[in-house]
Amino acid sequence: SHRQPGSSIKPLVVYTPAFEKDYYPGTYVEDEEIENGPKNYDGSYMGEIELREAVQRSLNTIAWQVYEDVTPKYGLSKLKAMHFSMIVDSDNVLATSLGGFTYGVEPVEMAAGYSTLFNDGKYRIPSCVSKIVDYRGNTIYTYEGTSSKVYDMNAAREMVSVLQGVMEEGWGTGRGLRLNNGMPCAGKTGT
């Protein structure tokens, strides 16, 4: 079923598209109150801050401003390229930068979106079947897994690097959730 993704949509529609344009993880942006715009979850503002930290802290005002520059049309085009099924014209608004969609998204669509980031920006239609073998051991179906480019490779890699900080940095919204075995992990929180 479709659900509102909250802040977990930010990397897919705001930040990775921004990294394809004139933004970098080290780009400084101004975290400030926006008239008729969103507030940060705790109601405070940090002033000038690197985009990397803004993502890791999940600052709503930064996502809103960057999305306004990138444009909802461009950000949503990425979701459409990944076959998100319920993206409609009424979603072409800044509120989608914070997960405010008309109908929402499916969990499998979100998983496919994050897989696309990890796969250097290449999208594959999700499948839980890799092959089917008959009773004689003959392969009768093999998932080909053809891919299509959605994000620039460098933008996707930058995003994955930033998302590692969500789990590792002391201020990251996912701090304390990383794997205890030392295996690298990346993620994004969202309601």
Secondary structure, DSSP 8 states (H G I E B T S, - for coil): --B--GGGGHIIIIIHHHHTTT--TT-EEEE---TTS---TTS---EEEEHHHHHHHT-HHHHHHHHHHH-HHHHHHHHHHTT-TT--GGG-SGGGGGT--SS-B-HHHHHHHHHHHHTTTEEE---S-SEEE-TTS-EEEE----EEE-S-HHHHHHHHHHHHHHHHSTT-TTTT-S-TT----------
